Amino acid sequence: MPVLASFMVPHPPMIVPGVGRGSEKQVEETTRAYEQVAKEIAALRPETIVFTSPHATLYADYFHISPGKKAKGSFSYFRAPEVKFSEFYDEELVDKISELAYQEHFPAGTMGEREPELDHGTMVPLWFIRNQYSGGKIVRIGLSGNPLTDHYKLGQILAKAVDVTGRRVVLVASGDLSHKLQDYGPYGFAKEGPEYDSRIMDVMGRGAFGELFDFDEAFCDKAAECGHRSFVIMAGVWDGKKVRATKLSHQDVTGVGYGICTFYPVDEDSADEVSERQFLKNYLSAKEQELLDRKEHADAYVRLAVLSLEHYISTGKKLRIQDAKEILEKEGISLPEALLDSRAGAFVSIHKQGLLRGCIGTIAPTTSSLAQEIINNAVSASTRDPRFDAITPDEFPWLEVNVDVLGEAEPIESKDLLDVKKYGVIVSTKDGRRGLLLPDIDGVDTVDDQVSIAMRKGGIQPHEKYSLERFEVVRHI
C-alpha cells in the first residue's frame, strides 16, 4: 500500500501553549494550518506516522532510525515538563526499512542511538496530531550530512518498505525554514533568508520536488534553514508519482520561517508522467552528463589531477609524468611548460554532489615540478584526507576537481590587508604551527571568518600571538 499522504510542517516549541504561555498567539495562522493537518491525519486513520526530524540523532554519513519498542519525551527543556508523550514504535516497519537499506548498501539503520528521548522536531507535530488522533505507532528518522540525493534515496527506500509491509502510513516532514529572516531573529538577518523561504514555498506549493536539488549547500547554510533535508526525504517517498500539493500557510513573525503544505497522491500517471517525476534518476542523469562535459573541457591542470587520482585508486601506483603526457596527448591535451618547468605549492580540492570529498595541498613546492606537485596532492586529497574515507572507483563520474596553484606568500602586518575573494591566508606561530585557508571559498564571507578558520586548522588559540601572510592563487576548474 502506498503512503497515504505527507505533510511539511515546522516545529517551533512556542506554538505549544504549555511552552508558549501566550506567545503562541503570534503564530495563529500557523496554528490553524497545523490543526487542519492534524484533522486530515485523523481522517486518514494511519497505522503508522513516520517523522523525519532535524533534531533526532544525526550523523555525518549515516541515517539513524530510532530503535526499540517505545519512547518518551517532554518539553521539560522548554520549561513545560507537564507536556509529555509516550509513543510506541512500529518495530516491523523499522526493521523493514533497515533491511532494505542493508540490501542496497545504503547507510541507514538503528545503530548508534545517542538520544532515545523524543526530540522537539517530533513532539511539536505530535502535540497537534494527538489532540485529534490517538491511534497509530510512530517511526522516527534523523537526517544526515550526506548529499541531498541520499536523502531522496532514503525516501524511496521508505516508500518500498511501506509497500512491502502494507501499512497505512502518513509521513510528517518536520523542519523550520530560514532562521535569518529578520534582524531580531535568533541568527539575525541574511539576504539568503527571505530568498530561501520564497523559493522553498514555491517549490513545495507546486510539488516540484526535482527543484529541491537546485538549492546549493552554501546557499542553504547562509539561509540557516533546518528542514530542507527533511523535505527531500519526503520528496523521495513520492518518486515517480503525481501528487496534489496544497500550501496552507507561511509565516515570518519571529525571524524564523514556518511553512505548512500537504501532499496527496492522485490517480496513476501515464508512463511519460511517471518518467518525468522520477526526479532522482533524471537529476543524476543530467548531472552525470554535465560532469562529463566539464571533465572533457577541463584544462591540463585539472585533467592531470583527475588522471592522477583515478590511476592511483585503480592501480595502487602513482602516475608517472611521462605516462601522463602520453595519455593526455592521445586526448589532444599537451602539458604546458609551466607545469613541467616551474615549481609551486598547489592544492587539489574534490567535491561530490556539492559536498567536499577531499582537499590536500602544499603551501610551498615540495617536488621538482608543479606537475609532480599536482600528481602527489591529487593522490593525497583522494585517499589520505583524514576527514574522509578514500574515494572509490564508483565515485569517479560524480567528482568535481579543482586545482589551486599558489603564488608566493608575503608577510602582512594586519588583517586589513586581506581580501577573502582575492587572497588566501597563512596564520603562523613562532613554534611552527601554521594554518592555511584558500581564497574565495563558499560560506567564508569575512576576513575574520577566514583568519579564524585558518587558526583552527593550525591548532592556534585565539589568545595566542601569531603572524599573517597572504597569497594569491590561480584557480583551475
URNORUR-V184478 format. One record per run of one state. SS is the DSSP state (2 for helix, 1 for strand, 0 for the rest). FROM is the first residue (numbers start at 1). TO is the last residue. Records with the same first field share a line. If there is no record, write none. Layout:
SS=FROM-TO, FROM-TO
This chain:
0=1-4, 10-12, 16-16, 21-22, 45-47, 54-58, 60-62, 66-69, 79-79, 90-90, 104-107, 110-119, 131-136, 143-143, 145-147, 166-168, 175-180, 182-188, 190-190, 207-208, 215-216, 224-227, 238-242, 253-256, 266-270, 277-278, 298-299, 316-320, 331-336, 342-345, 353-354, 362-369, 384-392, 407-409, 413-414, 418-423, 429-433, 438-446, 458-466, 472-472, 477-477
1=5-9, 48-53, 59-59, 63-65, 70-75, 80-89, 108-109, 137-142, 144-144, 169-174, 181-181, 189-189, 243-252, 257-265, 346-352, 355-361, 399-406, 410-412, 424-428, 434-437, 467-471, 473-476
2=13-15, 17-20, 23-44, 76-78, 91-103, 120-130, 148-165, 191-206, 209-214, 217-223, 228-237, 271-276, 279-297, 300-315, 321-330, 337-341, 370-383, 393-398, 415-417, 447-457
